[in-house]
Amino acid sequence: MALTACLPDPPPRNLPTLPAILDITPAPTLDIDATATAYASAPRPTPTVAALYIVQAGDTLSAIAERFSVTVDELVAANNLTDPNFIQPGQTLLIPSLIGTPRPVLTPTP
């Protein structure tokens, strides 16, 4: 009995192959000084000031001052206003009497 090798038939045509492309990204080096510098120079959000008031239509500086127990001069100084008679609806004013005032803590009633 004779054994013959069984080879598969060759493909009808050769298929093209794409070259393998490896994208190697080096790991960052651990540079403590660069990390600290980057952290120190990163922008930090500023806290929201709870002492802001948005001017409504019909508001006057004297009415706002009376409402928040401050003087018109204090409002003018705190907001760098050049004309105390000219404020516009939508304008944001800093209220000096509210700066540093702790917010009341609400406790639920049983």
Jmol script that loads the backbone (N, CA, C; Angstrom):
load data "model"
ATOM      1  N   MET A   1       0.808  -1.144   0.000  1.00  0.00           N
ATOM      2  CA  MET A   1       0.000   0.000   0.000  1.00  0.00           C
ATOM      3  C   MET A   1       0.876   1.239   0.000  1.00  0.00           C
ATOM      4  N   ALA A   2       0.516   2.134  -0.799  1.00  0.00           N
ATOM      5  CA  ALA A   2       1.324   3.343  -0.930  1.00  0.00           C
ATOM      6  C   ALA A   2       0.587   4.514  -0.307  1.00  0.00           C
ATOM      7  N   LEU A   3       1.314   5.266   0.463  1.00  0.00           N
ATOM      8  CA  LEU A   3       0.738   6.463   1.084  1.00  0.00           C
ATOM      9  C   LEU A   3       1.131   7.670   0.258  1.00  0.00           C
ATOM     10  N   THR A   4       0.177   8.460  -0.023  1.00  0.00           N
ATOM     11  CA  THR A   4       0.475   9.684  -0.755  1.00  0.00           C
ATOM     12  C   THR A   4       0.083  10.869   0.120  1.00  0.00           C
ATOM     13  N   ALA A   5       0.798  11.926   0.011  1.00  0.00           N
ATOM     14  CA  ALA A   5       0.529  13.128   0.809  1.00  0.00           C
ATOM     15  C   ALA A   5      -0.680  13.843   0.248  1.00  0.00           C
ATOM     16  N   CYS A   6      -1.529  14.256   1.120  1.00  0.00           N
ATOM     17  CA  CYS A   6      -2.726  14.993   0.703  1.00  0.00           C
ATOM     18  C   CYS A   6      -2.508  16.468   1.005  1.00  0.00           C
ATOM     19  N   LEU A   7      -2.252  17.225   0.030  1.00  0.00           N
ATOM     20  CA  LEU A   7      -2.071  18.668   0.195  1.00  0.00           C
ATOM     21  C   LEU A   7      -3.328  19.370  -0.269  1.00  0.00           C
ATOM     22  N   PRO A   8      -3.692  20.459   0.452  1.00  0.00           N
ATOM     23  CA  PRO A   8      -4.887  21.180   0.003  1.00  0.00           C
ATOM     24  C   PRO A   8      -4.606  21.879  -1.314  1.00  0.00           C
ATOM     25  N   ASP A   9      -5.647  22.102  -2.035  1.00  0.00           N
ATOM     26  CA  ASP A   9      -5.506  22.830  -3.288  1.00  0.00           C
ATOM     27  C   ASP A   9      -5.141  24.281  -2.973  1.00  0.00           C
ATOM     28  N   PRO A  10      -4.265  24.908  -3.750  1.00  0.00           N
ATOM     29  CA  PRO A  10      -3.914  26.313  -3.501  1.00  0.00           C
ATOM     30  C   PRO A  10      -5.125  27.206  -3.758  1.00  0.00           C
ATOM     31  N   PRO A  11      -5.181  28.378  -3.069  1.00  0.00           N
ATOM     32  CA  PRO A  11      -6.305  29.281  -3.309  1.00  0.00           C
ATOM     33  C   PRO A  11      -6.306  29.734  -4.762  1.00  0.00           C
ATOM     34  N   PRO A  12      -7.484  30.130  -5.252  1.00  0.00           N
ATOM     35  CA  PRO A  12      -7.559  30.524  -6.658  1.00  0.00           C
ATOM     36  C   PRO A  12      -6.707  31.750  -6.957  1.00  0.00           C
ATOM     37  N   ARG A  13      -6.510  32.642  -6.011  1.00  0.00           N
ATOM     38  CA  ARG A  13      -5.637  33.807  -6.208  1.00  0.00           C
ATOM     39  C   ARG A  13      -5.066  34.191  -4.848  1.00  0.00           C
ATOM     40  N   ASN A  14      -3.979  34.886  -4.855  1.00  0.00           N
ATOM     41  CA  ASN A  14      -3.356  35.317  -3.609  1.00  0.00           C
ATOM     42  C   ASN A  14      -4.066  36.572  -3.097  1.00  0.00           C
ATOM     43  N   LEU A  15      -4.443  36.564  -1.831  1.00  0.00           N
ATOM     44  CA  LEU A  15      -5.088  37.727  -1.227  1.00  0.00           C
ATOM     45  C   LEU A  15      -4.020  38.651  -0.641  1.00  0.00           C
ATOM     46  N   PRO A  16      -4.157  39.971  -0.861  1.00  0.00           N
ATOM     47  CA  PRO A  16      -3.147  40.883  -0.307  1.00  0.00           C
ATOM     48  C   PRO A  16      -3.297  40.967   1.211  1.00  0.00           C
ATOM     49  N   THR A  17      -2.219  41.170   1.872  1.00  0.00           N
ATOM     50  CA  THR A  17      -2.243  41.345   3.325  1.00  0.00           C
ATOM     51  C   THR A  17      -1.714  42.735   3.647  1.00  0.00           C
ATOM     52  N   LEU A  18      -2.265  43.293   4.697  1.00  0.00           N
ATOM     53  CA  LEU A  18      -1.814  44.618   5.113  1.00  0.00           C
ATOM     54  C   LEU A  18      -0.688  44.469   6.116  1.00  0.00           C
ATOM     55  N   PRO A  19       0.257  45.405   6.077  1.00  0.00           N
ATOM     56  CA  PRO A  19       1.328  45.317   7.062  1.00  0.00           C
ATOM     57  C   PRO A  19       0.787  45.649   8.452  1.00  0.00           C
ATOM     58  N   ALA A  20       1.323  45.035   9.441  1.00  0.00           N
ATOM     59  CA  ALA A  20       0.926  45.308  10.820  1.00  0.00           C
ATOM     60  C   ALA A  20       1.562  46.619  11.267  1.00  0.00           C
ATOM     61  N   ILE A  21       0.728  47.519  11.766  1.00  0.00           N
ATOM     62  CA  ILE A  21       1.225  48.809  12.247  1.00  0.00           C
ATOM     63  C   ILE A  21       1.010  48.849  13.747  1.00  0.00           C
ATOM     64  N   LEU A  22       2.061  49.025  14.465  1.00  0.00           N
ATOM     65  CA  LEU A  22       1.984  49.117  15.910  1.00  0.00           C
ATOM     66  C   LEU A  22       2.152  50.563  16.320  1.00  0.00           C
ATOM     67  N   ASP A  23       1.212  51.073  17.064  1.00  0.00           N
ATOM     68  CA  ASP A  23       1.299  52.443  17.573  1.00  0.00           C
ATOM     69  C   ASP A  23       1.711  52.356  19.031  1.00  0.00           C
ATOM     70  N   ILE A  24       2.965  52.610  19.278  1.00  0.00           N
ATOM     71  CA  ILE A  24       3.496  52.479  20.626  1.00  0.00           C
ATOM     72  C   ILE A  24       3.615  53.865  21.237  1.00  0.00           C
ATOM     73  N   THR A  25       2.950  54.042  22.358  1.00  0.00           N
ATOM     74  CA  THR A  25       3.021  55.304  23.087  1.00  0.00           C
ATOM     75  C   THR A  25       3.838  55.078  24.344  1.00  0.00           C
ATOM     76  N   PRO A  26       4.910  55.839  24.494  1.00  0.00           N
ATOM     77  CA  PRO A  26       5.720  55.631  25.695  1.00  0.00           C
ATOM     78  C   PRO A  26       4.970  56.077  26.941  1.00  0.00           C
ATOM     79  N   ALA A  27       5.198  55.398  28.017  1.00  0.00           N
ATOM     80  CA  ALA A  27       4.585  55.762  29.289  1.00  0.00           C
ATOM     81  C   ALA A  27       5.210  57.069  29.787  1.00  0.00           C
ATOM     82  N   PRO A  28       4.413  57.928  30.420  1.00  0.00           N
ATOM     83  CA  PRO A  28       4.979  59.182  30.918  1.00  0.00           C
ATOM     84  C   PRO A  28       5.956  58.899  32.054  1.00  0.00           C
ATOM     85  N   THR A  29       6.959  59.734  32.111  1.00  0.00           N
ATOM     86  CA  THR A  29       7.916  59.576  33.198  1.00  0.00           C
ATOM     87  C   THR A  29       7.356  60.233  34.443  1.00  0.00           C
ATOM     88  N   LEU A  30       7.758  59.760  35.566  1.00  0.00           N
ATOM     89  CA  LEU A  30       7.288  60.306  36.831  1.00  0.00           C
ATOM     90  C   LEU A  30       8.200  61.455  37.226  1.00  0.00           C
ATOM     91  N   ASP A  31       7.744  62.672  36.950  1.00  0.00           N
ATOM     92  CA  ASP A  31       8.508  63.867  37.285  1.00  0.00           C
ATOM     93  C   ASP A  31       7.699  64.640  38.318  1.00  0.00           C
ATOM     94  N   ILE A  32       8.073  64.527  39.576  1.00  0.00           N
ATOM     95  CA  ILE A  32       7.307  65.129  40.662  1.00  0.00           C
ATOM     96  C   ILE A  32       7.232  66.636  40.509  1.00  0.00           C
ATOM     97  N   ASP A  33       8.349  67.270  40.128  1.00  0.00           N
ATOM     98  CA  ASP A  33       8.346  68.733  39.992  1.00  0.00           C
ATOM     99  C   ASP A  33       7.395  69.186  38.897  1.00  0.00           C
ATOM    100  N   ALA A  34       7.382  68.494  37.764  1.00  0.00           N
ATOM    101  CA  ALA A  34       6.491  68.865  36.668  1.00  0.00           C
ATOM    102  C   ALA A  34       5.041  68.644  37.069  1.00  0.00           C
ATOM    103  N   THR A  35       4.778  67.570  37.800  1.00  0.00           N
ATOM    104  CA  THR A  35       3.416  67.295  38.241  1.00  0.00           C
ATOM    105  C   THR A  35       2.940  68.357  39.219  1.00  0.00           C
ATOM    106  N   ALA A  36       3.775  68.735  40.155  1.00  0.00           N
ATOM    107  CA  ALA A  36       3.409  69.761  41.130  1.00  0.00           C
ATOM    108  C   ALA A  36       3.190  71.106  40.451  1.00  0.00           C
ATOM    109  N   THR A  37       4.025  71.425  39.475  1.00  0.00           N
ATOM    110  CA  THR A  37       3.877  72.688  38.754  1.00  0.00           C
ATOM    111  C   THR A  37       2.575  72.701  37.966  1.00  0.00           C
ATOM    112  N   ALA A  38       2.274  71.595  37.306  1.00  0.00           N
ATOM    113  CA  ALA A  38       1.028  71.521  36.546  1.00  0.00           C
ATOM    114  C   ALA A  38      -0.173  71.633  37.469  1.00  0.00           C
ATOM    115  N   TYR A  39      -0.098  70.996  38.628  1.00  0.00           N
ATOM    116  CA  TYR A  39      -1.208  71.053  39.578  1.00  0.00           C
ATOM    117  C   TYR A  39      -1.376  72.465  40.136  1.00  0.00           C
ATOM    118  N   ALA A  40      -0.275  73.114  40.452  1.00  0.00           N
ATOM    119  CA  ALA A  40      -0.339  74.453  41.032  1.00  0.00           C
ATOM    120  C   ALA A  40      -0.849  75.472  40.028  1.00  0.00           C
ATOM    121  N   SER A  41      -0.558  75.264  38.752  1.00  0.00           N
ATOM    122  CA  SER A  41      -0.983  76.240  37.754  1.00  0.00           C
ATOM    123  C   SER A  41      -2.354  75.927  37.156  1.00  0.00           C
ATOM    124  N   ALA A  42      -2.966  74.823  37.563  1.00  0.00           N
ATOM    125  CA  ALA A  42      -4.296  74.468  37.055  1.00  0.00           C
ATOM    126  C   ALA A  42      -5.327  75.459  37.588  1.00  0.00           C
ATOM    127  N   PRO A  43      -6.232  75.912  36.726  1.00  0.00           N
ATOM    128  CA  PRO A  43      -7.259  76.858  37.204  1.00  0.00           C
ATOM    129  C   PRO A  43      -8.211  76.174  38.183  1.00  0.00           C
ATOM    130  N   ARG A  44      -8.569  76.904  39.188  1.00  0.00           N
ATOM    131  CA  ARG A  44      -9.512  76.395  40.181  1.00  0.00           C
ATOM    132  C   ARG A  44     -10.788  77.219  40.096  1.00  0.00           C
ATOM    133  N   PRO A  45     -11.919  76.580  40.220  1.00  0.00           N
ATOM    134  CA  PRO A  45     -13.156  77.352  40.184  1.00  0.00           C
ATOM    135  C   PRO A  45     -13.272  78.236  41.418  1.00  0.00           C
ATOM    136  N   THR A  46     -13.800  79.431  41.202  1.00  0.00           N
ATOM    137  CA  THR A  46     -14.001  80.333  42.331  1.00  0.00           C
ATOM    138  C   THR A  46     -15.329  80.008  42.989  1.00  0.00           C
ATOM    139  N   PRO A  47     -15.390  80.136  44.290  1.00  0.00           N
ATOM    140  CA  PRO A  47     -16.651  79.823  44.957  1.00  0.00           C
ATOM    141  C   PRO A  47     -17.732  80.825  44.572  1.00  0.00           C
ATOM    142  N   THR A  48     -18.942  80.371  44.529  1.00  0.00           N
ATOM    143  CA  THR A  48     -20.065  81.230  44.214  1.00  0.00           C
ATOM    144  C   THR A  48     -20.365  82.111  45.427  1.00  0.00           C
ATOM    145  N   VAL A  49     -20.492  83.375  45.176  1.00  0.00           N
ATOM    146  CA  VAL A  49     -20.769  84.310  46.257  1.00  0.00           C
ATOM    147  C   VAL A  49     -22.272  84.341  46.494  1.00  0.00           C
ATOM    148  N   ALA A  50     -22.662  84.079  47.726  1.00  0.00           N
ATOM    149  CA  ALA A  50     -24.086  84.070  48.075  1.00  0.00           C
ATOM    150  C   ALA A  50     -24.603  85.480  48.269  1.00  0.00           C
ATOM    151  N   ALA A  51     -23.729  86.472  48.208  1.00  0.00           N
ATOM    152  CA  ALA A  51     -24.114  87.849  48.472  1.00  0.00           C
ATOM    153  C   ALA A  51     -24.359  88.622  47.185  1.00  0.00           C
ATOM    154  N   LEU A  52     -24.894  87.974  46.180  1.00  0.00           N
ATOM    155  CA  LEU A  52     -25.181  88.645  44.917  1.00  0.00           C
ATOM    156  C   LEU A  52     -26.679  88.890  44.782  1.00  0.00           C
ATOM    157  N   TYR A  53     -27.002  90.024  44.185  1.00  0.00           N
ATOM    158  CA  TYR A  53     -28.400  90.364  43.924  1.00  0.00           C
ATOM    159  C   TYR A  53     -28.513  90.771  42.459  1.00  0.00           C
ATOM    160  N   ILE A  54     -29.498  90.238  41.770  1.00  0.00           N
ATOM    161  CA  ILE A  54     -29.766  90.598  40.380  1.00  0.00           C
ATOM    162  C   ILE A  54     -30.815  91.706  40.379  1.00  0.00           C
ATOM    163  N   VAL A  55     -30.454  92.832  39.795  1.00  0.00           N
ATOM    164  CA  VAL A  55     -31.348  93.985  39.747  1.00  0.00           C
ATOM    165  C   VAL A  55     -32.590  93.636  38.929  1.00  0.00           C
ATOM    166  N   GLN A  56     -33.750  93.940  39.481  1.00  0.00           N
ATOM    167  CA  GLN A  56     -35.029  93.708  38.818  1.00  0.00           C
ATOM    168  C   GLN A  56     -35.553  95.032  38.255  1.00  0.00           C
ATOM    169  N   ALA A  57     -36.470  94.953  37.304  1.00  0.00           N
ATOM    170  CA  ALA A  57     -37.086  96.157  36.734  1.00  0.00           C
ATOM    171  C   ALA A  57     -37.768  96.937  37.859  1.00  0.00           C
ATOM    172  N   GLY A  58     -37.539  98.231  37.924  1.00  0.00           N
ATOM    173  CA  GLY A  58     -38.145  99.077  38.948  1.00  0.00           C
ATOM    174  C   GLY A  58     -37.299  99.245  40.197  1.00  0.00           C
ATOM    175  N   ASP A  59     -36.214  98.473  40.327  1.00  0.00           N
ATOM    176  CA  ASP A  59     -35.334  98.607  41.493  1.00  0.00           C
ATOM    177  C   ASP A  59     -34.577  99.932  41.457  1.00  0.00           C
ATOM    178  N   THR A  60     -34.342 100.471  42.632  1.00  0.00           N
ATOM    179  CA  THR A  60     -33.445 101.620  42.782  1.00  0.00           C
ATOM    180  C   THR A  60     -32.361 101.211  43.768  1.00  0.00           C
ATOM    181  N   LEU A  61     -31.247 101.888  43.694  1.00  0.00           N
ATOM    182  CA  LEU A  61     -30.147 101.561  44.590  1.00  0.00           C
ATOM    183  C   LEU A  61     -30.533 101.818  46.036  1.00  0.00           C
ATOM    184  N   SER A  62     -31.300 102.877  46.274  1.00  0.00           N
ATOM    185  CA  SER A  62     -31.708 103.168  47.653  1.00  0.00           C
ATOM    186  C   SER A  62     -32.673 102.104  48.185  1.00  0.00           C
ATOM    187  N   ALA A  63     -33.565 101.585  47.336  1.00  0.00           N
ATOM    188  CA  ALA A  63     -34.485 100.535  47.770  1.00  0.00           C
ATOM    189  C   ALA A  63     -33.723  99.235  48.056  1.00  0.00           C
ATOM    190  N   ILE A  64     -32.729  98.931  47.220  1.00  0.00           N
ATOM    191  CA  ILE A  64     -31.917  97.728  47.441  1.00  0.00           C
ATOM    192  C   ILE A  64     -31.114  97.887  48.729  1.00  0.00           C
ATOM    193  N   ALA A  65     -30.563  99.077  48.949  1.00  0.00           N
ATOM    194  CA  ALA A  65     -29.792  99.339  50.169  1.00  0.00           C
ATOM    195  C   ALA A  65     -30.666  99.157  51.405  1.00  0.00           C
ATOM    196  N   GLU A  66     -31.867  99.678  51.351  1.00  0.00           N
ATOM    197  CA  GLU A  66     -32.780  99.551  52.490  1.00  0.00           C
ATOM    198  C   GLU A  66     -33.165  98.092  52.718  1.00  0.00           C
ATOM    199  N   ARG A  67     -33.404  97.379  51.628  1.00  0.00           N
ATOM    200  CA  ARG A  67     -33.820  95.982  51.726  1.00  0.00           C
ATOM    201  C   ARG A  67     -32.761  95.117  52.411  1.00  0.00           C
ATOM    202  N   PHE A  68     -31.468  95.423  52.153  1.00  0.00           N
ATOM    203  CA  PHE A  68     -30.380  94.604  52.689  1.00  0.00           C
ATOM    204  C   PHE A  68     -29.623  95.282  53.836  1.00  0.00           C
ATOM    205  N   SER A  69     -30.181  96.343  54.386  1.00  0.00           N
ATOM    206  CA  SER A  69     -29.604  97.046  55.542  1.00  0.00           C
ATOM    207  C   SER A  69     -28.173  97.514  55.304  1.00  0.00           C
ATOM    208  N   VAL A  70     -27.957  98.148  54.169  1.00  0.00           N
ATOM    209  CA  VAL A  70     -26.671  98.768  53.862  1.00  0.00           C
ATOM    210  C   VAL A  70     -26.940 100.182  53.373  1.00  0.00           C
ATOM    211  N   THR A  71     -25.905 100.968  53.270  1.00  0.00           N
ATOM    212  CA  THR A  71     -26.072 102.316  52.741  1.00  0.00           C
ATOM    213  C   THR A  71     -25.844 102.298  51.234  1.00  0.00           C
ATOM    214  N   VAL A  72     -26.343 103.329  50.589  1.00  0.00           N
ATOM    215  CA  VAL A  72     -26.126 103.469  49.144  1.00  0.00           C
ATOM    216  C   VAL A  72     -24.633 103.597  48.875  1.00  0.00           C
ATOM    217  N   ASP A  73     -23.920 104.328  49.742  1.00  0.00           N
ATOM    218  CA  ASP A  73     -22.472 104.496  49.558  1.00  0.00           C
ATOM    219  C   ASP A  73     -21.741 103.150  49.638  1.00  0.00           C
ATOM    220  N   GLU A  74     -22.184 102.269  50.532  1.00  0.00           N
ATOM    221  CA  GLU A  74     -21.559 100.945  50.622  1.00  0.00           C
ATOM    222  C   GLU A  74     -21.803 100.134  49.355  1.00  0.00           C
ATOM    223  N   LEU A  75     -23.000 100.222  48.799  1.00  0.00           N
ATOM    224  CA  LEU A  75     -23.294  99.527  47.540  1.00  0.00           C
ATOM    225  C   LEU A  75     -22.460 100.083  46.387  1.00  0.00           C
ATOM    226  N   VAL A  76     -22.353 101.410  46.343  1.00  0.00           N
ATOM    227  CA  VAL A  76     -21.567 102.055  45.288  1.00  0.00           C
ATOM    228  C   VAL A  76     -20.111 101.599  45.377  1.00  0.00           C
ATOM    229  N   ALA A  77     -19.552 101.599  46.591  1.00  0.00           N
ATOM    230  CA  ALA A  77     -18.151 101.214  46.774  1.00  0.00           C
ATOM    231  C   ALA A  77     -17.926  99.735  46.468  1.00  0.00           C
ATOM    232  N   ALA A  78     -18.811  98.868  46.925  1.00  0.00           N
ATOM    233  CA  ALA A  78     -18.643  97.427  46.730  1.00  0.00           C
ATOM    234  C   ALA A  78     -18.759  97.021  45.268  1.00  0.00           C
ATOM    235  N   ASN A  79     -19.492  97.811  44.481  1.00  0.00           N
ATOM    236  CA  ASN A  79     -19.741  97.447  43.085  1.00  0.00           C
ATOM    237  C   ASN A  79     -19.048  98.362  42.082  1.00  0.00           C
ATOM    238  N   ASN A  80     -18.208  99.275  42.585  1.00  0.00           N
ATOM    239  CA  ASN A  80     -17.471 100.206  41.713  1.00  0.00           C
ATOM    240  C   ASN A  80     -18.408 100.946  40.760  1.00  0.00           C
ATOM    241  N   LEU A  81     -19.527 101.419  41.288  1.00  0.00           N
ATOM    242  CA  LEU A  81     -20.492 102.139  40.457  1.00  0.00           C
ATOM    243  C   LEU A  81     -20.048 103.586  40.316  1.00  0.00           C
ATOM    244  N   THR A  82     -20.179 104.120  39.109  1.00  0.00           N
ATOM    245  CA  THR A  82     -19.826 105.524  38.886  1.00  0.00           C
ATOM    246  C   THR A  82     -21.030 106.433  39.061  1.00  0.00           C
ATOM    247  N   ASP A  83     -22.225 105.916  38.785  1.00  0.00           N
ATOM    248  CA  ASP A  83     -23.447 106.718  38.926  1.00  0.00           C
ATOM    249  C   ASP A  83     -24.459 105.910  39.733  1.00  0.00           C
ATOM    250  N   PRO A  84     -24.721 106.314  40.987  1.00  0.00           N
ATOM    251  CA  PRO A  84     -25.656 105.546  41.812  1.00  0.00           C
ATOM    252  C   PRO A  84     -27.097 105.605  41.297  1.00  0.00           C
ATOM    253  N   ASN A  85     -27.389 106.509  40.393  1.00  0.00           N
ATOM    254  CA  ASN A  85     -28.738 106.631  39.839  1.00  0.00           C
ATOM    255  C   ASN A  85     -28.928 105.758  38.591  1.00  0.00           C
ATOM    256  N   PHE A  86     -27.869 105.050  38.175  1.00  0.00           N
ATOM    257  CA  PHE A  86     -27.955 104.261  36.953  1.00  0.00           C
ATOM    258  C   PHE A  86     -27.624 102.803  37.238  1.00  0.00           C
ATOM    259  N   ILE A  87     -28.664 101.997  37.393  1.00  0.00           N
ATOM    260  CA  ILE A  87     -28.533 100.544  37.452  1.00  0.00           C
ATOM    261  C   ILE A  87     -29.528  99.965  36.464  1.00  0.00           C
ATOM    262  N   GLN A  88     -29.212  98.788  35.951  1.00  0.00           N
ATOM    263  CA  GLN A  88     -30.046  98.187  34.909  1.00  0.00           C
ATOM    264  C   GLN A  88     -30.591  96.841  35.364  1.00  0.00           C
ATOM    265  N   PRO A  89     -31.804  96.495  34.917  1.00  0.00           N
ATOM    266  CA  PRO A  89     -32.322  95.146  35.203  1.00  0.00           C
ATOM    267  C   PRO A  89     -31.366  94.095  34.646  1.00  0.00           C
ATOM    268  N   GLY A  90     -31.118  93.069  35.434  1.00  0.00           N
ATOM    269  CA  GLY A  90     -30.193  92.015  35.044  1.00  0.00           C
ATOM    270  C   GLY A  90     -28.780  92.245  35.554  1.00  0.00           C
ATOM    271  N   GLN A  91     -28.490  93.456  36.006  1.00  0.00           N
ATOM    272  CA  GLN A  91     -27.159  93.766  36.538  1.00  0.00           C
ATOM    273  C   GLN A  91     -26.974  93.044  37.878  1.00  0.00           C
ATOM    274  N   THR A  92     -25.785  92.527  38.109  1.00  0.00           N
ATOM    275  CA  THR A  92     -25.486  91.820  39.350  1.00  0.00           C
ATOM    276  C   THR A  92     -24.800  92.769  40.315  1.00  0.00           C
ATOM    277  N   LEU A  93     -25.324  92.831  41.528  1.00  0.00           N
ATOM    278  CA  LEU A  93     -24.738  93.680  42.564  1.00  0.00           C
ATOM    279  C   LEU A  93     -24.255  92.815  43.720  1.00  0.00           C
ATOM    280  N   LEU A  94     -23.107  93.171  44.257  1.00  0.00           N
ATOM    281  CA  LEU A  94     -22.583  92.538  45.449  1.00  0.00           C
ATOM    282  C   LEU A  94     -23.161  93.267  46.650  1.00  0.00           C
ATOM    283  N   ILE A  95     -23.769  92.525  47.562  1.00  0.00           N
ATOM    284  CA  ILE A  95     -24.388  93.115  48.750  1.00  0.00           C
ATOM    285  C   ILE A  95     -23.431  92.915  49.928  1.00  0.00           C
ATOM    286  N   PRO A  96     -22.781  93.990  50.399  1.00  0.00           N
ATOM    287  CA  PRO A  96     -21.765  93.847  51.443  1.00  0.00           C
ATOM    288  C   PRO A  96     -22.296  93.260  52.747  1.00  0.00           C
ATOM    289  N   SER A  97     -23.523  93.527  53.097  1.00  0.00           N
ATOM    290  CA  SER A  97     -24.041  93.032  54.375  1.00  0.00           C
ATOM    291  C   SER A  97     -24.237  91.526  54.375  1.00  0.00           C
ATOM    292  N   LEU A  98     -24.251  90.887  53.202  1.00  0.00           N
ATOM    293  CA  LEU A  98     -24.459  89.446  53.117  1.00  0.00           C
ATOM    294  C   LEU A  98     -23.160  88.654  53.029  1.00  0.00           C
ATOM    295  N   ILE A  99     -22.049  89.343  52.900  1.00  0.00           N
ATOM    296  CA  ILE A  99     -20.767  88.651  52.798  1.00  0.00           C
ATOM    297  C   ILE A  99     -20.415  88.070  54.158  1.00  0.00           C
ATOM    298  N   GLY A 100     -20.139  86.812  54.193  1.00  0.00           N
ATOM    299  CA  GLY A 100     -19.731  86.146  55.420  1.00  0.00           C
ATOM    300  C   GLY A 100     -20.868  85.815  56.354  1.00  0.00           C
ATOM    301  N   THR A 101     -22.089  86.093  55.938  1.00  0.00           N
ATOM    302  CA  THR A 101     -23.231  85.750  56.771  1.00  0.00           C
ATOM    303  C   THR A 101     -23.520  84.266  56.622  1.00  0.00           C
ATOM    304  N   PRO A 102     -23.499  83.514  57.713  1.00  0.00           N
ATOM    305  CA  PRO A 102     -23.784  82.083  57.576  1.00  0.00           C
ATOM    306  C   PRO A 102     -25.228  81.844  57.172  1.00  0.00           C
ATOM    307  N   ARG A 103     -25.419  80.844  56.369  1.00  0.00           N
ATOM    308  CA  ARG A 103     -26.768  80.495  55.936  1.00  0.00           C
ATOM    309  C   ARG A 103     -27.472  79.750  57.071  1.00  0.00           C
ATOM    310  N   PRO A 104     -28.758  80.003  57.263  1.00  0.00           N
ATOM    311  CA  PRO A 104     -29.462  79.283  58.324  1.00  0.00           C
ATOM    312  C   PRO A 104     -29.601  77.809  57.968  1.00  0.00           C
ATOM    313  N   VAL A 105     -29.462  76.977  58.952  1.00  0.00           N
ATOM    314  CA  VAL A 105     -29.611  75.547  58.753  1.00  0.00           C
ATOM    315  C   VAL A 105     -31.052  75.178  59.072  1.00  0.00           C
ATOM    316  N   LEU A 106     -31.707  74.582  58.100  1.00  0.00           N
ATOM    317  CA  LEU A 106     -33.107  74.199  58.291  1.00  0.00           C
ATOM    318  C   LEU A 106     -33.146  72.807  58.889  1.00  0.00           C
ATOM    319  N   THR A 107     -33.850  72.691  59.975  1.00  0.00           N
ATOM    320  CA  THR A 107     -34.036  71.386  60.582  1.00  0.00           C
ATOM    321  C   THR A 107     -35.480  70.953  60.408  1.00  0.00           C
ATOM    322  N   PRO A 108     -35.687  69.720  59.990  1.00  0.00           N
ATOM    323  CA  PRO A 108     -37.077  69.277  59.788  1.00  0.00           C
ATOM    324  C   PRO A 108     -37.792  69.160  61.116  1.00  0.00           C
ATOM    325  N   THR A 109     -39.053  69.549  61.087  1.00  0.00           N
ATOM    326  CA  THR A 109     -39.874  69.427  62.297  1.00  0.00           C
ATOM    327  C   THR A 109     -40.568  68.074  62.265  1.00  0.00           C
ATOM    328  N   PRO A 110     -40.621  67.406  63.413  1.00  0.00           N
ATOM    329  CA  PRO A 110     -41.241  66.072  63.433  1.00  0.00           C
ATOM    330  C   PRO A 110     -42.739  66.116  63.245  1.00  0.00           C
TER     331      PRO A 110
END
end "model"
wireframe off; spacefill off
backbone 0.3
color backbone group
